[in-house]
Amino acid sequence: MQGAINEPVAPGAIAHSADGHHEEHPDLRVLGLLVFLASESLMFGGLFVTYLVYRGMAAEWPPEGTEVELLLPAINTVILVSSSFVIHEGDTAIKENNVGKMRLWYAATALMGIIFLAGQAYEYLTLGYGLSTNVFSNCFYVMTGFHGLHVFVGVLLILGVLWRSRREGHYNATKHVGIEMAEIYWHFVDVIWIVLFVLLYILTMF
């Protein structure tokens, strides 16, 4: 009897309570995503610190000939930040067991992400300076390009959710971890962009 009580429970097993009900252990996939995003935060943090160090050492920042325009990035920022609210509506819809509405909101989020990337590509083509022009341009392209890569991955994740949602019953009010993970990742991408926008655009105006 004592041996049965002390027998270890395998990871992911269902724990039974005294009243006969059962409760599932937390899904470790979400924990894994959070750990991954924490590591990505450290990478972005290193880029932020490096940029601030170079800025503090420079007599003029940004150097002459590498000024940044504010209008297009500001529009891009509005689009990306707004997309966080849009994708949250999709998460809310699936919790109400409305798969069709979830698809609508997630498709809109993917479209907003694609528009953001297109705007960023247009900005690169019209800036007039390149990756190796000076220290500022190097930091600018590395930081925004690394973030753009994350936006691209986020769009793929959202499209993956939409693709999987074609299967009947794949997502519902009680089974939607993939949807939540895509939303968490997208919020992370948005927060990082806000920091980048302040560092690379707002602060360069002063």
N, C-alpha and C positions, 0 to 999 in steps of 0.2 A: 504493500500500500504506500509506504514511504517512498519507494523507488518511483512509483507512478507519479507522485506529487512533484518530485524533483526532476522529472524527465524534461530535458530542454525542449523548447518549442522552436521549430524551424522558422527562419525569417519569412515574413509574408503570410504566416499561418493566421487563422482566425482565432481570436481570443474570446472565450465564452464567459459570460458573467454569471453571477449566482442566480439570477432570475430566469436564466435560460436564453436570454437574448445574446446576440453576438455582435462584436464590433471589430471591424477590420483595422489592421495596423496602418499607420500613415504610409502613403505611397512614397517610396524612396526615390522615385523618378523626379519628383519636384525638389526634394532635398539635393539630388545630384545637380539639377539645373541651378539651384541657388549657389551651390559651391562653385560651379563653373562661372557664374556671373560674378562671384566674389573675386575669382582669379582674374577675370577680364577687367574688373574695376581696378585691380592693382596695376595692370598693364596700362590702362588709360591714365591712372594716377601718376605713373612714372613719366608718361608723355606730358602731362600737365605741369609737373614739377620742372622737367627739363625746359619746357617752353618759358616758364616764369623765370628760371635762372638766366636763360639767354636774354630775355627781355630786360632783366635787372642789370645785366652787364653791358647792354648796348647803349650807345650815346643817343641814337635815334631809332625809334621803333614805331612802325615798321620802317626799314630803310627806304630811302628815296627810290621811287620807281616800282614799289611793291605795295601800293595802297590797296585796300579792299573796299568793294562796294557793299553797301548795306541793304539796298532795296530787295534784291533777289534772295539773299540769305534770310532776310526777315520774312518774306513770303514763304520760303521753304520751312522756316521755323513754325509759322502759324499752321502750315499743312501738317507737319510732323507731330506737333503737340496736340492738335485737334484729333489726329488719328488715334491717340491714346484713349480719348473719350469714345470714339467710334468703336474701337475693338472691345472696350468694356461693355458696350451695349450688346455686342455679340455674345460675350460671356454670360451676361444677364439673360439673354434670350434662351440659351441652351439650358440654363438652370430652370427656366419655365417650360422646358421640353419643346421649345419651338426651333426645330432644326432649320427650317426655311428662313426664318428671321436671322438666325445666327449666320447662315451662309451670306445673306445680304450684307450684314455689317462687316464680316470678315473680308468679303470681296471688295467692299469700299475701302477698308484699311489697306489691303494689298495695292489697290489702285493709287491711294495716297502715297504709299511708299515708293511706288514706281515713279510717280510725278516728282517726288523729292529727289530721287536719283537722277532723273532727267534734268532737273534744275541744277543739280550739282555738276553734272557733266557739262551743261551749257556754261556754267560759271568757269569751269576749268578752261574751256575753249576760248573764253573772252577775257581772261585775266591779263594776258600780256606778259606773263613771266612763268617760269617753269620750276621744277623741283629743285634744280641746282643753282638757281639765280643767286640766292643768299641764304643766310641762316633762317630768316623769317619764312621765306617761301618753302624751304625744306620742312620746317615745322608745320606749316600750313597744310601742305600736301600730304604729309605723313599722317597727321592727326585727322584731317577730314576724310582722307582716303581709307584709313583704318576704320573709321566710323561708317563710311559708306559701305564697306564690306559687311559690316554687321547689319546694316539696313537690308542689304541684298539677301543675307542669310535669313533675316526675319521675314522678308517677303516670301522666300521659299518655304519657310515653316508654315506660314498662313495658307499658302497654296496647297501645301501638304494636308492641312486640316480640311480644306475644301474638297480635296480629292478623296480623302477618307470618308467624308460625310456622305458620299454617294451611296455607301453601303447602308442598307436599312438597319437601323438600330445600333450603328457603330458609336454614335454619340446620343446621349439622352440626358435627362435631368440628374441621373445618378452616376453616369459614366461619361466624364468629359475632361479627364486629366490632360489630354493632348491639347485641348482648347485653352485650358488655364495656363499651360506651360508656354504656349505661343503668346498669350497675353502678357505674362510676366516678362518674357524676353523682350517684347515690343516696348513695354514701359521702361525697361533698362536702356534700350536704344534711345528713347526719347529723352530721358534724364541726362545721358551722356551728351547728347546734342545741345541741350540747354547750356551745359557747362562750356562746351566748345564755342557756342555762339557768343557767350559773354566774353570768353578769353580772346577769341580771334577777331571778333567784329566790334563788340561794344567797347571793350577796353582800348582798342587801337584808335578809337575816336578821341581819346583823352591823352 
